[in-house]
Amino acid sequence: MGSVATSPGGHSEGVTTLQQRSLTNPSGPRYWCLDLEVGLIGEGLIVAEPEDLNHGQEDRAVPAHVALLQDAVTLLSRVGRSNPTTVIRIVYACDQGFVVRCDFLERRLEGCEIVSSVKSFLGPLAEVSADPIRDPSYNNTCPDDLLNWMARGVGGIIVRPNAVEHPEAAPGCLDVEMQKRLSFPWLVSRPLSRQRVFWVQGRQNIEGSRRAYEAAWALGIDVVVLDQPGHWLEDQSGPYAYLREAFIPVSIDVDDGFIQRIVDAVKSYPRHVDGIVSISDARLPGVARACEILGLPTSPSAAYAIAGDKGATRLLEEPNGRNQLVISSPVELGSVLEQSKIQFSYPLIVKPITGWNSDCVAKCSDEAELRAAVLRASSRHANSPNRSTGVVIEPYIDGPEVDANFILLNGEVLFCDITDDFPCTGDLAGDGPQPAANFMETLMDVPSALPEAEKAMMRDSLRQSILRQGFQSGVFHCEARVRHSNAFYAPRADNGILDLHVTEKKEMVATEEPSCYLHEINARPPGYINTVAAMLAYGVDYYAIRLLLSLGAQEDDRVRSLTHPFLGGEPQYTLGITVLQPTRAGIMASEDAVLEMMDNYPSMRGFIVDYQTCKRKGDMVQGPDSGELWCVAYVTVASRRGPIFEVRAAPQV
């Protein structure tokens, strides 16, 4: 066992080599680890300056392996003498190759309970050399030699000092976590080169897009953003200018010139462009058409047009009749009703053929409500640049609603996660007009608690619906309900919290088999909070996959690699996403309602793993009866050891 002590800035940290561990990886490259026990030595607990740990080199940029040591010093200084040491693990590759994304270690270990911090030592597209296991008989006496050995790793991990009851068990616990999380092929054999993607519509703010831009950087993809003049990414000296290679100020209104403006921007850009991406529903068909004109990889623009049209989507599933109707205007509804062409059975759902956030969706219990809802839905986008007056009328399905997210490659489902979408105010409302009742999300649980057979049925049915629209590859966010499900929502007997229950077999009566009723297919990743939830729960990044798919078949190997979830496909915890809806209209008074809530209830911080604030101080807040549905914030809470309802039942939640 070797021991080293360095003395920067009048104090020192002691480093002891604990053990070399060679770990098997059933689905990826072999690797081995060097575990170091680190502790502060001496009376002072002064944190070393980065340049001191860098041994006085003129270059003040701190290498990642040195920054890892700095993090360990800071951590130990903070916890004090109650936890005087911790373990640093350096990870080395046994195989040669090129890293699929350079931050894979950080992303796959995110949320790991026993880990304090993780740093990758690699840059984008880096080639990794096979490193033989270090000779254990070699005795380190020189700090420089230790730093050199650390630098040869692919990354490092700092174990949380109080992570396990018995500190000597920490390396074994970390072994288990790494085997579960790194069970995917994180190296490819071919050299990787930098590529460039145009991103159409750069998103509203950094809070709702940061991980997408981080994914591009880690994949070695340069991003050029196309958006309206004045966008937050336009300023070359702005705080987030580093996220993109360039910003092109151009109108992205979906009008007659939209496609040509994209084509012109690509043709006039001084560097080669490899792909175009958008995750804006209204812009997807136009972006796909621009790709077709330019000869860039894309799914058919006609498929995107169907996915963006709820009427076309519905008619592709089943024709008009049988309690459903797609119409172009309220006048057409009047004609149908007067001629008794279709006998409707209430309740019915009415929605515009274009839209998002369940905007202007209504449940109707009689003809008067139906006529009023159709008029509202038809008017919603009548004056928008992408003018539309069409309306979908369909039966109300009272079964459980799900969000199902897919990654398809050449028709094959590489990954699918299904989320329970709890009842909305529109589901719970009784008969009669209730203006405040809507179909905005309230709660979402990851993963779904539906019976396994019903999840498999939904997965297969929705895949067929995606293929019917003309897609073979892509990232898709589907919304659907389970007809004749064996599951139902009801308050729990023990705490009164609404939860999904499954009918026991002995209680079941003969009925129709469960089936899928598709609401819509969004040919893009789910919303930001749900995309992050999948990344945290399963280790799969929808943004990274969407970027790679925009580059064509050459990236199929990286797509397949990065769609591997954690070992066994099990999430690292169950998540509950709470949608904080406004109770009335007005001007937002809080700068950040979620931070304010956590400051008022500090114990909640232990449950919250992610959040997104949508309305900040001074923003206009639409009330629950508004035609536009915008929430105040999304909050994601986690349960590692049981169903998410146990977290919701906690007094502080």
C-alpha positions in Angstrom: 0.0 0.0 0.0 1.5 3.3 -1.0 1.1 6.6 0.8 1.5 10.2 -0.3 1.2 13.6 1.3 1.3 17.0 -0.4 1.5 20.3 1.3 0.0 23.1 -0.7 -0.7 26.4 1.2 0.5 25.3 4.6 -1.6 22.2 5.1 -1.8 18.9 3.4 -4.1 16.1 2.3 -3.0 12.5 2.8 -3.6 10.0 0.0 -3.4 6.3 0.6 -3.8 3.7 -2.1 -6.5 1.3 -0.8 -7.0 -1.2 -3.6 -7.1 -1.8 -7.3 -10.4 -3.3 -8.5 -11.0 -4.9 -11.9 -14.7 -4.8 -12.6 -16.6 -6.8 -15.2 -19.0 -5.0 -17.5 -21.5 -7.4 -19.2 -22.7 -4.9 -21.8 -19.7 -2.6 -22.3 -15.9 -2.0 -22.1 -13.9 -3.6 -19.4 -12.5 -1.2 -16.8 -10.5 -1.2 -13.6 -10.5 1.2 -10.7 -7.8 2.7 -8.4 -9.2 3.6 -4.9 -7.5 6.3 -2.9 -8.3 7.2 0.7 -8.0 10.9 1.1 -7.9 12.9 4.4 -6.7 16.2 5.6 -3.5 16.2 7.7 -2.5 18.9 10.2 -4.5 21.3 12.4 -5.6 23.6 9.7 -8.5 22.9 7.4 -7.8 25.7 4.9 -8.9 24.8 1.4 -6.0 24.7 -1.1 -6.1 27.1 -4.0 -6.3 25.4 -7.4 -3.0 26.8 -8.6 -1.3 25.3 -5.5 -2.6 21.9 -6.4 -1.5 22.5 -9.9 2.1 22.7 -8.6 2.8 26.2 -9.8 2.3 25.6 -13.5 2.0 28.8 -15.5 -1.2 27.6 -17.1 -3.9 28.5 -14.5 -6.5 26.2 -16.1 -7.1 23.4 -13.6 -7.0 19.9 -15.1 -10.1 17.8 -14.3 -8.1 15.3 -12.1 -6.6 18.1 -10.1 -10.1 19.7 -9.7 -11.3 16.4 -8.4 -8.7 16.6 -5.6 -9.7 20.1 -4.9 -13.4 19.0 -4.6 -12.3 16.3 -2.1 -10.4 18.9 0.0 -13.4 21.2 0.0 -15.7 18.4 1.0 -13.5 17.2 3.9 -13.1 20.8 5.0 -16.9 21.2 5.1 -17.6 17.9 7.0 -14.8 18.5 9.6 -13.4 16.0 12.0 -16.6 13.9 12.2 -15.7 12.4 8.8 -11.9 12.9 8.4 -11.4 10.8 5.3 -13.2 9.8 2.1 -12.5 7.6 -1.0 -11.6 8.8 -4.4 -12.0 6.3 -7.2 -10.2 6.7 -10.5 -11.6 4.7 -13.4 -9.4 3.3 -16.2 -10.3 1.6 -19.4 -9.0 -1.8 -20.3 -10.1 -1.4 -23.9 -9.2 1.1 -26.6 -11.8 3.2 -28.3 -13.6 6.5 -28.7 -16.0 7.7 -26.0 -19.6 8.0 -27.1 -20.1 11.1 -24.9 -17.4 12.5 -22.8 -19.5 13.1 -19.7 -21.0 9.6 -19.5 -19.5 9.0 -16.0 -21.2 12.1 -14.6 -24.6 11.4 -16.3 -24.8 7.7 -15.4 -23.8 8.3 -11.7 -26.1 11.3 -11.3 -28.3 10.7 -8.3 -26.2 7.9 -6.9 -26.7 8.1 -3.1 -23.1 7.2 -2.1 -21.4 9.6 -4.5 -20.6 13.2 -3.6 -19.2 14.3 -7.0 -18.0 12.9 -10.3 -15.6 14.4 -12.9 -14.8 13.2 -16.4 -11.2 13.6 -17.4 -12.1 13.4 -21.1 -13.0 15.9 -23.8 -15.6 15.4 -26.5 -14.8 12.7 -29.0 -11.8 11.6 -27.0 -9.8 8.5 -27.9 -9.3 6.3 -24.8 -6.2 4.1 -24.5 -6.2 0.8 -22.8 -4.4 1.2 -19.5 -2.9 -1.9 -17.9 -3.5 -2.5 -14.2 -0.9 -0.6 -12.2 1.8 -2.7 -10.6 0.6 -3.0 -7.0 4.2 -3.5 -5.7 5.2 0.0 -6.9 5.4 2.4 -3.9 4.3 5.9 -4.6 6.4 8.5 -2.8 5.9 11.5 -5.1 2.7 13.5 -5.5 3.5 14.2 -9.1 3.5 10.5 -9.9 0.1 10.1 -8.3 -1.3 13.0 -10.3 0.1 11.6 -13.5 -1.6 8.2 -12.7 -4.8 10.0 -12.0 -4.7 11.9 -15.3 -4.6 8.7 -17.2 -8.0 7.7 -16.1 -11.3 8.4 -17.9 -12.7 10.1 -14.7 -12.9 10.1 -11.0 -15.5 9.7 -8.3 -15.6 11.1 -4.7 -17.5 8.9 -2.2 -19.7 10.8 0.2 -18.0 10.5 3.6 -21.1 9.4 5.5 -22.6 7.4 2.7 -22.5 4.0 4.4 -22.5 2.9 8.0 -19.2 1.2 7.8 -16.7 3.2 5.7 -14.7 0.1 4.7 -17.8 -1.1 2.9 -17.9 2.0 0.6 -15.8 0.6 -2.2 -17.9 -2.6 -2.4 -21.1 -0.5 -2.5 -19.6 1.6 -5.3 -18.7 -1.5 -7.2 -22.4 -2.5 -7.2 -23.6 0.9 -8.4 -21.0 1.1 -11.2 -21.8 -2.4 -12.5 -25.5 -1.3 -12.7 -24.9 2.1 -14.2 -22.0 1.5 -16.6 -23.5 -1.6 -18.2 -23.5 -0.1 -21.7 -21.0 0.2 -24.5 -19.5 3.6 -23.7 -16.7 3.2 -26.3 -17.0 2.7 -30.1 -14.2 1.5 -32.3 -14.4 4.1 -35.0 -12.8 7.6 -34.8 -15.4 10.3 -34.2 -15.3 13.8 -35.8 -17.0 17.1 -34.8 -20.2 17.8 -36.5 -22.6 20.8 -36.7 -26.3 21.0 -36.2 -28.7 23.9 -36.8 -31.1 24.2 -33.9 -34.3 25.9 -34.9 -35.9 27.7 -31.9 -33.4 27.9 -29.1 -36.0 27.5 -26.3 -37.4 30.1 -23.9 -34.6 30.2 -21.3 -31.6 28.3 -19.9 -33.7 26.6 -17.2 -35.7 24.7 -19.9 -32.8 23.8 -22.2 -29.5 23.5 -20.3 -29.2 19.8 -20.6 -29.9 19.8 -24.4 -26.9 22.1 -24.9 -24.8 20.1 -22.5 -25.6 17.0 -24.5 -24.5 18.6 -27.7 -21.2 19.6 -26.2 -20.5 16.1 -24.7 -21.3 14.5 -28.1 -18.9 16.8 -29.9 -21.7 18.6 -31.8 -21.4 22.3 -32.5 -24.8 24.1 -32.3 -25.9 27.0 -34.4 -29.2 28.5 -33.1 -31.8 30.0 -35.3 -34.3 32.2 -33.5 -36.0 35.6 -33.4 -33.8 38.7 -32.9 -33.4 39.5 -29.2 -33.3 35.9 -28.1 -31.4 35.2 -24.9 -28.7 33.4 -26.9 -28.0 36.1 -29.4 -25.6 38.3 -27.4 -22.1 37.1 -28.3 -20.8 38.4 -24.9 -23.8 37.0 -23.0 -23.4 34.5 -20.1 -24.6 31.5 -22.3 -23.0 32.4 -25.6 -20.5 29.5 -25.0 -23.4 27.1 -25.5 -23.6 27.7 -29.2 -21.1 28.2 -32.0 -23.2 31.0 -33.6 -26.6 32.6 -33.4 -28.6 33.5 -36.6 -31.3 36.1 -35.9 -34.2 35.2 -38.2 -38.0 35.0 -38.1 -39.0 31.5 -37.1 -42.7 32.2 -37.5 -44.4 29.3 -39.2 -45.6 31.2 -42.3 -45.2 30.7 -46.1 -41.5 31.7 -45.9 -40.4 29.7 -42.9 -38.9 26.7 -44.8 -37.0 28.9 -47.3 -35.5 31.0 -44.5 -34.0 27.8 -42.9 -32.7 26.7 -46.3 -31.1 30.1 -47.0 -29.5 30.2 -43.5 -27.9 26.8 -44.0 -26.7 27.6 -47.5 -25.2 30.9 -46.5 -23.5 29.6 -43.4 -19.7 29.6 -43.9 -19.1 26.1 -42.5 -20.5 22.7 -43.4 -23.9 21.8 -41.7 -24.6 18.1 -40.9 -28.1 18.3 -39.6 -31.1 20.4 -38.4 -33.0 19.9 -35.2 -36.1 21.4 -33.7 -38.3 20.2 -30.8 -41.0 22.8 -31.4 -44.2 21.0 -32.5 -45.4 23.7 -34.9 -42.0 23.8 -36.6 -41.2 20.1 -37.1 -42.9 19.6 -40.5 -41.1 22.7 -41.9 -37.7 21.8 -40.5 -38.1 18.3 -42.0 -39.0 19.8 -45.4 -35.9 22.0 -45.3 -33.8 18.9 -44.6 -35.4 17.2 -47.6 -34.5 20.2 -49.8 -31.0 20.3 -48.5 -30.4 16.5 -48.6 -29.9 16.3 -44.8 -31.0 13.3 -42.7 -34.7 13.4 -41.7 -37.9 11.5 -41.3 -40.4 12.3 -44.0 -42.0 15.8 -43.7 -45.3 14.2 -44.5 -45.0 12.0 -41.3 -44.3 15.1 -39.2 -47.4 16.8 -40.8 -49.6 13.9 -39.7 -48.2 13.9 -36.2 -48.7 17.7 -35.9 -52.4 17.4 -36.9 -54.6 15.8 -34.3 -57.3 15.3 -36.9 -55.1 13.4 -39.3 -53.8 11.4 -36.4 -57.3 10.4 -35.3 -58.5 9.5 -38.8 -55.4 7.3 -39.3 -56.5 5.3 -36.2 -60.1 5.0 -37.2 -62.4 6.8 -39.7 -65.1 9.3 -38.8 -68.2 7.9 -37.1 -68.4 5.6 -34.1 -68.6 8.7 -31.8 -65.8 10.7 -33.4 -65.6 13.5 -35.9 -62.9 15.7 -37.4 -64.4 18.9 -38.8 -62.9 22.0 -40.4 -65.2 24.6 -38.7 -68.2 25.0 -36.4 -70.4 25.4 -39.5 -69.6 21.8 -40.4 -70.7 20.6 -36.9 -74.0 22.3 -37.3 -74.6 20.5 -40.6 -73.8 17.2 -39.1 -76.0 17.7 -36.1 -79.0 18.9 -38.1 -78.8 16.0 -40.5 -78.2 13.5 -37.7 -75.3 12.0 -39.6 -73.7 10.8 -36.4 -75.3 9.9 -33.1 -73.0 11.1 -30.3 -72.8 9.4 -27.0 -71.7 11.8 -24.2 -69.3 12.7 -22.6 -67.2 13.9 -25.5 -63.8 15.5 -25.8 -63.3 18.6 -28.1 -59.8 19.9 -29.0 -58.2 21.9 -31.8 -56.3 19.9 -34.4 -53.2 21.8 -33.5 -52.0 22.8 -30.1 -50.0 21.9 -27.0 -50.2 21.7 -23.2 -53.8 20.3 -23.5 -54.7 23.9 -24.6 -58.4 24.5 -25.2 -59.3 20.8 -24.6 -62.8 20.5 -23.1 -65.2 17.7 -21.9 -68.8 18.1 -23.0 -71.9 16.4 -21.5 -74.6 17.6 -23.9 -75.1 19.3 -27.3 -75.0 22.8 -26.0 -71.6 22.3 -24.4 -70.4 20.6 -27.6 -71.3 23.5 -29.8 -69.7 26.0 -27.4 -66.5 24.0 -27.1 -66.2 23.5 -30.8 -66.5 27.3 -31.3 -63.8 28.0 -28.7 -61.5 25.3 -30.2 -62.0 26.4 -33.8 -61.1 30.0 -32.8 -58.0 29.2 -30.8 -55.6 29.3 -33.8 -57.7 31.0 -36.4 -55.5 34.1 -36.4 -52.1 32.6 -35.8 -49.3 32.5 -38.5 -50.0 28.8 -38.9 -53.8 29.4 -39.3 -56.1 26.5 -38.3 -59.8 26.2 -37.5 -60.1 22.4 -37.5 -61.5 20.6 -34.5 -61.4 17.0 -33.3 -64.4 15.5 -31.5 -63.8 12.1 -29.8 -65.2 10.0 -27.0 -64.1 10.6 -23.5 -62.1 7.6 -22.3 -62.2 7.3 -18.5 -59.3 4.8 -18.3 -55.8 5.7 -16.9 -53.9 8.2 -19.1 -50.2 7.6 -19.8 -47.3 9.4 -21.5 -45.2 6.9 -23.4 -41.8 7.9 -24.7 -40.1 6.0 -27.4 -36.7 5.8 -29.1 -37.1 4.0 -32.5 -34.3 3.1 -34.9 -35.3 1.5 -38.2 -38.6 0.5 -36.7 -37.1 -1.2 -33.7 -37.9 0.1 -30.2 -34.6 0.7 -28.5 -36.1 2.2 -25.4 -39.5 3.0 -24.0 -40.6 4.5 -20.7 -44.2 4.8 -19.6 -45.4 7.4 -17.1 -48.7 7.6 -15.3 -50.6 10.8 -15.9 -52.9 11.4 -12.9 -56.5 12.6 -13.4 -56.9 16.3 -14.3 -59.5 18.7 -13.1 -61.4 17.9 -16.3 -61.4 14.2 -15.4 -62.7 14.8 -11.9 -65.4 17.4 -12.9 -69.0 16.3 -12.8 -71.7 17.0 -15.4 -72.5 20.6 -16.4 -70.2 23.4 -17.5 -67.3 24.1 -15.2 -65.0 26.8 -16.7 -62.0 26.1 -14.4 -61.9 22.4 -15.3 -59.2 21.6 -17.8 -56.9 18.8 -18.9 -53.6 20.3 -17.8 -51.3 17.7 -16.0 -51.5 17.6 -12.2 -49.2 14.7 -11.2 -47.0 12.3 -13.2 -45.3 9.1 -11.8 -42.2 7.4 -13.2 -42.4 4.5 -13.9 -46.0 3.6 -14.5 -47.8 1.4 -12.0 -50.1 -0.2 -14.7 -50.1 -4.0 -14.9 -47.2 -5.3 -16.9 -49.5 -6.8 -19.5 -51.2 -3.4 -20.1 -47.8 -1.6 -20.4 -46.7 -4.2 -23.0 -49.9 -3.8 -24.9 -49.6 0.0 -24.9 -46.0 -0.2 -26.0 -46.8 -2.5 -29.0 -49.9 -0.5 -30.0 -48.2 2.9 -29.9 -45.3 1.6 -31.9 -47.7 0.5 -34.6 -49.3 4.0 -34.5 -45.9 5.7 -34.9 -45.1 3.4 -37.9 -48.5 4.1 -39.5 -47.7 7.8 -39.5 -44.6 7.1 -41.7 -41.8 7.2 -39.1 -39.1 4.5 -38.8 -36.6 6.3 -36.5 -36.9 9.1 -33.9 -37.8 10.2 -30.4 -41.5 10.2 -29.7 -43.7 11.5 -26.9 -47.1 9.8 -27.1 -50.2 10.5 -25.1 -52.9 7.8 -24.7 -55.4 6.2 -22.4 -56.0 2.5 -21.5 -59.6 1.5 -22.5 -61.1 -1.2 -20.2 -58.0 -1.1 -17.9 -57.8 -3.2 -14.8 -56.4 -0.2 -13.0 -58.2 2.8 -11.7 -57.6 5.9 -9.6 -59.0 6.3 -6.1 -58.0 7.7 -2.7 -55.9 5.3 -0.6 -57.6 3.8 2.4 -54.6 4.5 4.7 -53.9 8.2 3.9 -56.5 9.4 1.5 -53.9 10.2 -1.2 -55.1 9.6 -4.8 -53.3 6.7 -6.3 -53.5 4.1 -9.1 -55.0 0.8 -7.9 -55.1 -2.5 -9.8 -58.2 -4.7 -9.6 -57.4 -8.1 -8.0 -58.1 -11.0 -10.3 -60.7 -12.4 -7.9 -62.6 -9.0 -8.1 -62.5 -8.8 -11.9 -65.7 -9.3 -13.9 -65.8 -10.4 -17.6 -65.3 -7.3 -19.7 -63.5 -6.2 -22.9 -59.8 -6.6 -23.1 -57.7 -3.6 -22.3 -56.8 -1.6 -25.4 -54.9 1.6 -26.4 -56.7 4.8 -27.3 -54.2 7.2 -28.9 -54.6 10.9 -28.2 -51.5 12.2 -30.0 -48.0 11.5 -31.1 -45.4 14.3 -30.6 -42.5 13.5 -32.9 -39.9 15.0 -30.4 -38.7 14.4 -26.9 -41.1 15.0 -24.0 -41.1 18.3 -22.2 -38.0 19.4 -20.4 -39.0 18.2 -16.9 -40.0 14.7 -18.2 -36.8 14.4 -20.3 -34.7 15.1 -17.2 -36.8 12.6 -15.3 -36.0 9.8 -17.7 -32.3 10.8 -17.6 -32.4 10.6 -13.8 -34.4 7.5 -13.5 -33.0 5.4 -16.3 -29.8 7.1 -17.5 -31.2 7.7 -21.0 -30.9 11.2 -22.5 -33.6 11.9 -25.1 -31.9 15.2 -26.2 -28.6 13.4 -27.0 -30.5 10.7 -29.0 -32.4 13.4 -31.0 -29.2 15.2 -31.8 -27.5 12.0 -33.0 -30.5 11.0 -35.1 -30.3 14.3 -37.0 -26.9 13.2 -38.2 -28.1 10.1 -40.0 -27.1 6.4 -40.0 -23.4 7.1 -39.3 -24.4 7.7 -35.7 -26.5 4.5 -35.3 -23.8 2.9 -33.1 -23.8 5.8 -30.7 -27.6 5.9 -30.7 -27.7 2.2 -29.8 -25.1 2.7 -27.1 -26.8 5.6 -25.4 -30.3 4.0 -25.3 -29.1 1.3 -22.8 -30.9 2.0 -19.5 -29.4 1.0 -16.1 -28.8 -2.8 -15.8 -32.1 -4.7 -15.9 -34.0 -1.7 -17.1 -34.9 -0.7 -13.6 -35.0 2.9 -12.6 -32.8 4.0 -9.8 -35.8 5.5 -8.0 -39.5 6.2 -8.5 -40.3 9.8 -9.4 -43.3 12.0 -8.9 -43.6 15.1 -11.0 -45.9 17.7 -9.4 -47.4 20.5 -11.6 -47.9 23.6 -9.6 -50.9 25.2 -11.3 -52.0 28.8 -10.7 -55.2 29.1 -8.7 -56.0 32.6 -10.0 -54.8 35.0 -12.6 -52.4 37.9 -11.8 -48.8 39.0 -11.7 -46.2 36.7 -10.2 -44.8 38.1 -7.0 -42.1 35.4 -6.2 -38.8 35.4 -8.0 -38.7 31.6 -7.7 -41.7 30.0 -6.1 -40.0 26.6 -5.7 -36.9 28.0 -4.0 -39.1 30.1 -1.8 -41.0 26.9 -0.9 -37.8 25.0 -0.1 -36.5 27.9 2.1 -39.8 27.9 4.0 -39.7 24.0 4.3 -36.0 23.0 4.3 -36.8 19.3 4.9 -38.3 19.2 1.4 -34.9 19.5 -0.1 -34.2 15.9 0.6 -37.0 14.8 -1.6 -36.7 17.2 -4.5 -34.3 16.0 -7.2 -35.2 18.4 -10.0 -37.5 21.4 -10.6 -38.3 23.9 -13.3 -39.7 27.4 -12.6 -41.8 28.6 -15.4 -43.2 31.9 -14.0 -41.0 34.4 -12.2 -41.4 37.8 -10.6 -43.3 40.2 -12.9 -44.6 37.5 -15.3 -48.3 37.4 -16.2 -50.0 34.3 -14.7 -53.0 32.9 -16.5 -55.8 31.6 -14.3 -57.2 28.1 -14.4 -60.1 29.2 -16.7 -57.8 30.7 -19.3 -57.6 29.2 -22.8 -53.8 29.2 -22.4 -52.5 26.7 -19.9 -49.2 27.5 -18.3 -48.1 26.3 -14.9 -46.0 28.1 -12.3 -43.5 25.3 -11.9 -42.7 21.6 -12.1 -41.3 19.8 -9.1 -39.8 16.3 -9.2 -39.7 14.3 -6.0 -38.0 10.9 -5.6 -38.5 7.8 -3.5 -35.6 5.3 -3.5 -37.1 2.6 -1.3 -40.8 2.4 -2.1 -43.7 3.8 -4.0 -43.9 7.5 -4.6 -47.1 7.8 -2.6 -45.1 7.3 0.5 -43.1 10.4 -0.3 -46.3 12.4 -1.0 -47.7 11.2 2.4 -44.7 12.7 4.2 -45.9 15.7 6.3 -43.4 18.1 4.7 -44.5 17.2 1.2 
